[in-house]
């Protein structure tokens, strides 16, 4: 049974929720690497993390880690 708000999103699904024009692929993958989970080869991001990002509730240290990771991946963070 799935609880409300406990859904795991793919990186692309997370981008669509935030808005692909506001959230680059590099940032989405970086968020997944920092705050997501791996299931086999899939990188999944909890919907609660995406909600916290949209509401500005992600701690500054998490945001900094995401930006560092995005720079490693070649993005402009």
N, C-alpha and C positions, 0 to 999 in steps of 0.2 A: 504494500500500500504506500503510495507516494504522499508525503506531507506537503502542504502548501508552502512554497518558498524554499523547498529543499532540492529543487531540480538542478541537475548538472547540465551546463551548456557547453557546446563545442565553441572553439575560438570564433568561428564565423557567426554562430548564433549570438554570442556576446557582442560582437561588432554590430550586428543588426539591432540589438536592443539599445546600445548606446548611440548608434548612428555611424555608419561607415565613413561619413564625411568628417566626423569628430574624433574617430578612434581608429588609428592606423593599424594595419595588420601586425607591424612590429610591436606596438604597444599591447595589442590583444594577446599576442604570444608571450610577451614579457609578463603580463598580468597572470597568465596561466602558469608560467614557470614559477612565479613567486607565490601565488595564492591558490593555485589550482591543484588538481590531482591527475595522475597518469593512470589510465586503465588500458593496459597493453600498450599499443602505439598511440592511443588517443589521449590528447590533452584536454581536460575538461575543467570548466570554471564554475564553481557554485554560484547559483543565481543570487544568493545573499551577498556575495562579493561584488557582483555587478551592481546590485541595488545600493550597496554602501558607496561604491564609486560615484554613482549618479547623484547620491544625496550628500556627497562630500564628507562621508564618515570614515573613509579609509585613513588609518593613522599615517602621519607624515613619513615615518620610517618605511612603511610599506610602499608608499608612493615613490620615495627615493630609490628603493630597491627595484621597483618596476622600471623607473627611468634608466637606472644603471643597466639593467638587463636588456632594455630596448636598444641602448647604445651598443651593447655587445652584439646584438643581432643586426646592427647596421642601420637602425632607424634614427630619425631626428627626434630625440625626446627632450 
